[in-house]
């Protein structure tokens, strides 16, 4: 089941299964490495779904830029609603 993921860098991220990606036209294929995974992460600032491995690697090198926040928030709110998430999930 999809859930909002907290992270130390403050990015807006949703963990969801490969099956749940079908709600937004995905099939559980990582947008970075093109490998399949059963669970991954929708990263709103990138508007991409990453497998666990790529998400972990990206999080190590990612830098939060405040100027990206409005678009990140817009993407996040759209996918949050699409996946049926509430603010406390």
RAFEN-V606048 format. One record per residue. PHI is phi in radians with two decimals (NA if undefined). Layout:
[[PHI] [PHI]]
This chain:
[[NA] [-1.07] [-2.65] [-1.34] [-1.91] [-1.41] [-2.58] [-1.22] [-1.68] [1.45] [-1.31] [-1.59] [-2.37] [-2.15] [-1.48] [-2.65] [-1.41] [-1.06] [-1.10] [-1.15] [-1.13] [-1.11] [-1.16] [-2.15] [1.49] [-1.58] [-2.40] [1.37] [-1.84] [-1.09] [-1.29] [-1.76] [-1.80] [1.15] [-1.69] [-1.46] [-2.61] [-1.38] [-2.37] [-2.68] [-2.35] [-1.47] [-1.82] [-1.09] [-1.14] [-1.66] [0.95] [-2.40] [-1.94] [-1.96] [-1.17] [-1.02] [-1.10] [-1.16] [-1.08] [-1.08] [-1.14] [-1.11] [-1.06] [-1.15] [-1.82] [-1.17] [-2.16] [-1.43] [-1.99] [-1.00] [-1.16] [-1.49] [-1.00] [-1.09] [-1.24] [-1.02] [-1.09] [-1.06] [-1.06] [-1.06] [-1.09] [-1.09] [-1.27] [-1.07] [-1.17] [-1.02] [-1.58] [1.26] [-1.64] [-1.88] [-1.03] [-1.59] [-1.71]]
